[in-house]
């Protein structure tokens, strides 16, 4: 699959109809998802690997990884509506021919911070966790879970939380952290947004938990 076809497929995927501001349910721009997935594929972190997407929403990273040759994919979200959308996106990609008819996406409903929630250990974790705009340090639970579940982690974080995020990964035993910076455009999505569109600076991280 070519990168432009990956982005087209991601753009066709559905999003949750009524996002919850408390959970900071923003759609990750398809162009950014495709950039991250393409980089991960080139680094050997997708092909024939097991994939986990935390706070998956419509599961763009998990399904995109399947399109790029992942062995298996798992999506986890605490909102059952998101898991329903993820299932519909799988069906859409199969119907459009982006994925084979036997493609599967495992889905788990639960809170990443729940210690009783069992999530299998995987090769690669993708996530765009809450930035903490509604609940301070809301991404801490995601970071802890990702570090416990994956050998390699690709994550997106608010640029202003750089010090906190890096300290959390280091506290969890990360052996290597690669950092890139970018800006993403956020459309008007919730009633308290005053502008049609805004931009935010983000950190794009590749974290290795291998010793």
Secondary structure as UniProt FT lines:
FT   HELIX           3..12
FT   HELIX           21..23
FT   HELIX           30..42
FT   TURN            43..44
FT   TURN            47..48
FT   STRAND          50..54
FT   TURN            57..59
FT   HELIX           60..67
FT   TURN            68..69
FT   STRAND          72..77
FT   HELIX           80..95
FT   TURN            96..97
FT   TURN            101..102
FT   STRAND          106..109
FT   TURN            112..113
FT   TURN            115..116
FT   STRAND          122..127
FT   TURN            136..139
FT   HELIX           140..149
FT   STRAND          150..158
FT   HELIX           159..161
FT   HELIX           162..171
FT   TURN            172..173
FT   STRAND          176..187
FT   TURN            191..192
FT   STRAND          197..208
//
